[in-house]
Amino acid sequence: MNILDDFACLNTAAILAWLREEDPERLKSLWKAADSVRKANVGDEVHLRGLIEISSYCCRLCGYCGLRADNKGLERYRLSEDEIMTCARQAVDYGYGTVVMQAGEDYGITCEWLAAIIGRLKAETPLAVTLSLGERPDEDLVAWREAGANRYLLRFETSDADLYALIHPTHAGRLSDRIAMLRRLRELGYEPGSGVMVGIPGQTYANLARDLETFRALDLDMIGIGPYLSHPATPLGQGEWTREVTPEDQVPNSEMMTYKAVALTRLLCPQSNIPSTTALATINKARGRELGLMRGANIVMPNLTPPKYRALYEIYPAKACIDETAQECRACLHGRIASIGRTVGKGPGQRIGKG
């Protein structure tokens, strides 16, 4: 029997059954199927996307994130244009095809300032430019796309509207509709990426199954899935803002559940780029990234943020690779990728059939 026969019809009931599966032999078949689909659709190359955490300022009050505006114990920073360009030149030297500029929702990053930097990046380097800057106004997104930005990452975190509203309070009375924003990003010509957290307090198995089906419906170019990790200086980190669900219905924020979600996402979205995330590496520093890559993922994101700032970008504590230099991070990832028989990709690593 073909290894994929068991996965020919991944409807809601089948997704739920696999999320609840505990039999190691059955799970081996899931890992094999996901790896087979990954190989057939995106190949054996693992693309490295250099992460530049350009600002730790944020105007939002998300219930789990250490960057939330009222965290007074966090030292804030914002990179200069020269610092960003130095990181980008490192990316070129290391053979990365993409840089990802990530920040909190920081309006100190003005539309004009960032558009000028994007223009420099496109004029002076061969890099693809990905942005991950939260819910910015439409005019900012238009300007950055016109300046040359290629991709935009906006995690919807959970497709359950009530749970989302609980952990993501509105800002300035503005309601969030990240699903609509992802569709708008595609209209503007971006390659949109999104993702969810696995094991948010109050997240049920049915919620997570709908999240995975939402990935398929949105036809995303990149999908990031990581375990829920909260910062202790947040309401969720202190056990507040929870939605009560039965223990049987609560999704665990475990390494194994994250691998199940990654593998199922690969089966549902065969051509999408799926990273083996830093959060996975945080909960399994020895093998988390490798196991993610062996169970459906094809992207990793080495950190280019200057070391003096890296520890200050504290979304959650004890983040993996916090003390490594960019050069050490590159060497480590090359070794990890080679250890599982995969190769480092060249070029921007866009989705197959895209741009």
C-alpha positions as CSV (number, residue, x, y, z in Angstrom):
1,M,0.0,0.0,0.0
2,N,1.2,3.5,-0.8
3,I,2.4,5.4,2.3
4,L,0.1,8.3,1.4
5,D,-3.1,6.2,1.1
6,D,-3.9,6.8,4.7
7,F,-3.8,10.6,4.1
8,A,-5.8,10.9,0.9
9,C,-8.8,12.5,2.5
10,L,-7.7,14.8,5.3
11,N,-11.1,16.1,6.3
12,T,-11.9,17.6,9.7
13,A,-12.5,14.3,11.4
14,A,-9.3,12.8,10.0
15,I,-7.3,15.9,11.2
16,L,-8.8,15.6,14.7
17,A,-8.0,11.9,14.8
18,W,-4.3,12.5,13.9
19,L,-4.0,15.4,16.4
20,R,-5.1,13.0,19.1
21,E,-3.1,10.0,17.9
22,E,-0.6,8.6,20.5
23,D,0.4,5.3,18.9
24,P,4.2,5.6,18.1
25,E,3.9,3.3,15.1
26,R,0.9,5.3,13.6
27,L,2.8,8.5,14.2
28,K,5.8,7.1,12.3
29,S,3.5,6.8,9.3
30,L,2.5,10.4,9.7
31,W,6.2,11.5,9.8
32,K,7.0,9.4,6.8
33,A,4.0,10.7,4.8
34,A,4.9,14.3,5.6
35,D,8.5,13.9,4.7
36,S,7.6,12.2,1.4
37,V,5.2,15.0,0.4
38,R,7.9,17.6,1.4
39,K,10.5,15.9,-0.7
40,A,8.1,15.6,-3.7
41,N,6.9,19.2,-3.6
42,V,9.8,21.3,-2.2
43,G,12.8,19.0,-2.5
44,D,15.7,18.4,-0.2
45,E,17.0,21.9,0.0
46,V,16.6,23.8,3.3
47,H,16.5,27.5,2.7
48,L,18.0,29.8,5.3
49,R,16.2,33.1,5.9
50,G,18.2,35.6,7.9
51,L,16.3,37.1,10.8
52,I,16.9,40.7,11.8
53,E,14.9,41.8,14.9
54,I,14.8,45.5,14.1
55,S,12.9,46.8,17.1
56,S,11.6,45.6,20.4
57,Y,9.1,48.4,20.8
58,C,5.4,47.5,20.5
59,C,2.1,49.4,21.1
60,R,0.1,46.2,21.7
61,L,-0.9,44.4,24.9
62,C,-1.0,40.8,23.7
63,G,-1.5,38.5,26.6
64,Y,1.5,36.3,26.2
65,C,4.3,38.3,24.6
66,G,7.2,39.9,26.5
67,L,7.3,42.8,24.0
68,R,3.8,44.0,25.2
69,A,3.7,47.8,25.7
70,D,3.3,47.7,29.5
71,N,6.3,45.4,30.2
72,K,8.4,48.0,32.1
73,G,11.2,45.4,32.8
74,L,12.3,45.2,29.2
75,E,15.0,47.4,27.8
76,R,13.8,48.6,24.3
77,Y,15.9,49.2,21.2
78,R,15.5,50.1,17.6
79,L,18.2,49.3,15.0
80,S,19.6,52.1,12.9
81,E,19.6,52.0,9.1
82,D,23.3,51.3,9.1
83,E,22.9,48.4,11.5
84,I,20.2,46.8,9.4
85,M,22.3,47.2,6.2
86,T,25.3,45.6,8.0
87,C,23.1,42.6,8.9
88,A,21.9,42.4,5.3
89,R,25.5,42.3,4.0
90,Q,26.2,39.5,6.4
91,A,23.3,37.6,4.9
92,V,24.7,38.0,1.4
93,D,28.2,36.9,2.6
94,Y,26.7,33.8,4.3
95,G,24.7,32.9,1.1
96,Y,21.2,33.5,2.5
97,G,18.6,34.4,-0.1
98,T,16.2,36.3,2.2
99,V,16.2,38.7,5.1
100,V,13.3,38.8,7.5
101,M,12.8,42.2,9.2
102,Q,10.8,41.5,12.4
103,A,9.6,43.8,15.1
104,G,6.7,44.5,17.5
105,E,4.0,46.8,16.2
106,D,6.2,49.8,16.4
107,Y,5.0,53.1,14.9
108,G,8.4,54.6,15.6
109,I,9.3,52.6,12.4
110,T,7.7,55.1,10.0
111,C,6.5,54.1,6.6
112,E,9.0,56.4,4.9
113,W,12.0,55.4,6.9
114,L,11.4,51.7,6.2
115,A,10.5,52.2,2.6
116,A,13.9,53.9,2.1
117,I,15.7,50.9,3.7
118,I,13.8,48.4,1.6
119,G,14.8,50.4,-1.5
120,R,18.5,50.2,-0.4
121,L,18.3,46.5,0.2
122,K,16.8,45.9,-3.2
123,A,19.3,48.2,-4.9
124,E,22.4,47.0,-3.1
125,T,21.8,43.3,-2.5
126,P,20.2,40.4,-4.3
127,L,18.1,39.5,-1.2
128,A,14.4,38.9,-1.1
129,V,12.8,41.0,1.7
130,T,10.3,39.7,4.1
131,L,8.5,41.9,6.7
132,S,6.9,40.9,10.0
133,L,5.7,44.1,11.6
134,G,2.2,43.4,12.8
135,E,-1.0,45.0,11.7
136,R,0.1,48.1,9.8
137,P,-2.2,50.4,7.8
138,D,-2.9,49.6,4.2
139,E,-1.0,52.7,3.0
140,D,2.2,51.4,4.7
141,L,1.8,47.9,3.2
142,V,1.3,49.5,-0.3
143,A,4.4,51.7,0.1
144,W,6.6,48.9,1.3
145,R,5.5,46.6,-1.5
146,E,6.2,49.4,-4.0
147,A,9.6,49.8,-2.4
148,G,10.4,46.2,-3.2
149,A,9.3,44.1,-0.2
150,N,8.5,40.6,-1.4
151,R,6.8,38.8,1.6
152,Y,4.8,39.7,4.7
153,L,4.4,37.4,7.7
154,L,1.3,37.9,9.9
155,R,0.4,35.1,12.2
156,F,-3.3,34.8,12.9
157,E,-2.3,32.7,16.0
158,T,-5.8,31.1,16.3
159,S,-8.8,30.9,14.0
160,D,-11.1,31.0,16.9
161,A,-12.4,34.6,17.1
162,D,-13.2,34.5,20.8
163,L,-9.9,33.1,21.8
164,Y,-8.1,35.5,19.6
165,A,-9.9,38.5,21.2
166,L,-9.0,37.2,24.6
167,I,-5.3,37.1,24.0
168,H,-5.1,40.0,21.6
169,P,-6.8,43.1,22.9
170,T,-7.8,45.8,20.4
171,H,-5.5,48.8,19.9
172,A,-7.0,52.3,19.7
173,G,-10.4,50.7,19.2
174,R,-9.3,49.0,16.0
175,L,-10.7,45.5,15.5
176,S,-8.3,42.9,14.2
177,D,-9.1,40.8,11.2
178,R,-5.8,39.1,10.3
179,I,-7.5,36.7,7.9
180,A,-8.8,39.6,5.8
181,M,-5.4,41.3,6.0
182,L,-3.7,38.2,4.7
183,R,-6.0,38.2,1.7
184,R,-5.2,41.9,1.2
185,L,-1.5,41.2,1.3
186,R,-1.9,38.8,-1.6
187,E,-3.9,41.4,-3.5
188,L,-1.0,43.8,-3.1
189,G,1.4,41.3,-4.6
190,Y,3.1,40.0,-1.4
191,E,3.7,36.4,-0.8
192,P,1.7,36.1,2.5
193,G,2.8,34.0,5.4
194,S,1.0,33.2,8.6
195,G,1.0,30.7,11.5
196,V,-0.4,29.7,14.8
197,M,0.6,28.7,18.3
198,V,0.0,25.2,19.5
199,G,-1.4,24.8,23.0
200,I,-2.7,28.3,23.9
201,P,-4.6,28.1,27.1
202,G,-8.2,27.6,26.0
203,Q,-7.3,26.1,22.6
204,T,-9.3,22.9,21.9
205,Y,-8.4,20.2,19.4
206,A,-11.3,21.4,17.2
207,N,-9.8,24.9,17.3
208,L,-6.4,23.6,16.1
209,A,-8.0,21.4,13.4
210,R,-9.8,24.5,12.1
211,D,-6.5,26.4,12.1
212,L,-4.9,23.8,9.8
213,E,-7.9,23.9,7.5
214,T,-7.6,27.7,7.4
215,F,-4.0,27.3,6.2
216,R,-5.3,25.3,3.3
217,A,-8.1,27.7,2.5
218,L,-5.7,30.7,2.5
219,D,-3.2,29.0,0.2
220,L,-0.3,30.5,2.2
221,D,3.2,30.8,0.9
222,M,4.8,30.3,4.3
223,I,3.3,28.7,7.5
224,G,5.0,29.0,10.9
225,I,3.9,26.6,13.7
226,G,5.4,26.7,17.1
227,P,4.4,25.7,20.6
228,Y,2.7,28.3,22.8
229,L,5.4,29.9,25.0
230,S,4.5,32.8,27.2
231,H,6.6,35.4,29.0
232,P,6.3,35.4,32.8
233,A,5.6,39.2,32.8
234,T,2.3,38.8,31.0
235,P,-1.3,38.0,32.0
236,L,-1.2,34.6,30.4
237,G,2.3,33.9,31.9
238,Q,0.8,34.6,35.3
239,G,-2.3,32.4,34.7
240,E,-4.8,35.1,33.9
241,W,-7.0,35.7,30.8
242,T,-7.6,32.0,30.4
243,R,-10.7,30.4,28.8
244,E,-11.8,27.3,30.6
245,V,-11.9,24.0,28.6
246,T,-11.9,20.5,29.9
247,P,-8.5,18.8,30.3
248,E,-9.5,16.3,27.5
249,D,-10.1,19.2,25.1
250,Q,-7.1,21.4,25.9
251,V,-4.3,21.1,23.3
252,P,-1.0,20.6,25.1
253,N,1.8,23.0,24.1
254,S,4.1,20.1,23.7
255,E,6.9,19.3,21.2
256,M,5.0,16.2,20.0
257,M,1.8,18.1,19.3
258,T,3.8,20.7,17.4
259,Y,5.3,18.0,15.2
260,K,1.8,16.6,14.5
261,A,0.6,20.1,13.4
262,V,3.7,20.6,11.2
263,A,3.3,17.2,9.5
264,L,-0.4,17.7,8.9
265,T,0.2,21.1,7.5
266,R,2.7,19.7,5.0
267,L,0.0,17.2,3.9
268,L,-2.6,19.9,3.6
269,C,-0.4,22.5,2.0
270,P,2.2,20.5,0.0
271,Q,3.9,23.5,-1.7
272,S,4.0,25.9,1.2
273,N,7.3,26.9,2.9
274,I,7.2,25.6,6.5
275,P,10.0,26.6,9.0
276,S,11.3,24.5,11.7
277,T,10.9,27.3,14.3
278,T,13.0,28.8,17.0
279,A,10.3,27.9,19.5
280,L,10.8,24.2,18.6
281,A,14.5,24.6,19.1
282,T,13.8,26.3,22.4
283,I,11.9,23.3,23.9
284,N,14.3,20.8,22.3
285,K,17.7,22.4,21.9
286,A,19.4,19.1,21.0
287,R,17.2,18.0,18.1
288,G,14.1,20.2,17.8
289,R,15.1,21.9,14.5
290,E,16.2,18.6,12.9
291,L,13.0,16.7,13.9
292,G,10.9,19.6,12.5
293,L,12.8,19.3,9.2
294,M,12.3,15.5,9.2
295,R,8.5,15.9,9.8
296,G,7.6,18.3,7.0
297,A,9.5,21.6,7.4
298,N,11.9,23.0,4.8
299,I,13.0,26.4,6.2
300,V,15.1,27.6,9.1
301,M,15.7,31.2,10.2
302,P,19.2,31.9,11.5
303,N,19.4,35.0,13.6
304,L,21.4,38.0,12.3
305,T,20.4,40.4,15.0
306,P,23.5,42.0,16.6
307,P,24.4,40.1,19.8
308,K,24.0,43.2,22.0
309,Y,20.3,43.4,21.1
310,R,19.4,39.8,20.7
311,A,18.6,39.1,24.4
312,L,16.5,42.2,24.5
313,Y,14.1,40.8,21.9
314,E,12.4,38.8,24.6
315,I,9.1,37.5,23.3
316,Y,9.5,34.6,25.7
317,P,12.5,33.7,27.9
318,A,15.3,31.2,27.3
319,K,15.1,31.5,23.5
320,A,17.4,29.1,21.6
321,C,20.7,30.4,20.3
322,I,20.5,33.6,22.2
323,D,24.3,33.7,22.8
324,E,25.5,32.7,19.4
325,T,27.1,35.1,16.9
326,A,25.6,35.2,13.4
327,Q,28.6,33.2,12.2
328,E,28.3,30.6,14.9
329,C,24.5,30.2,14.1
330,R,25.3,29.7,10.4
331,A,27.9,27.1,11.1
332,C,25.7,25.3,13.5
333,L,22.7,25.2,11.1
334,H,24.8,24.0,8.2
335,G,26.0,21.1,10.4
336,R,22.5,20.2,11.6
337,I,21.1,20.2,8.1
338,A,23.9,18.0,6.8
339,S,23.4,15.6,9.7
340,I,19.9,14.7,8.4
341,G,21.1,14.3,4.7
342,R,19.7,17.6,3.5
343,T,21.4,20.4,1.6
344,V,21.4,24.2,2.1
345,G,19.3,25.9,-0.5
346,K,20.5,28.8,-2.7
347,G,18.5,31.8,-3.8
348,P,15.5,33.4,-2.3
349,G,13.6,30.1,-1.8
350,Q,10.2,31.4,-2.9
351,R,7.3,29.0,-3.1
352,I,7.4,26.7,-6.1
353,G,5.7,28.4,-9.1
354,K,5.9,31.9,-7.5
355,G,7.8,34.9,-8.7
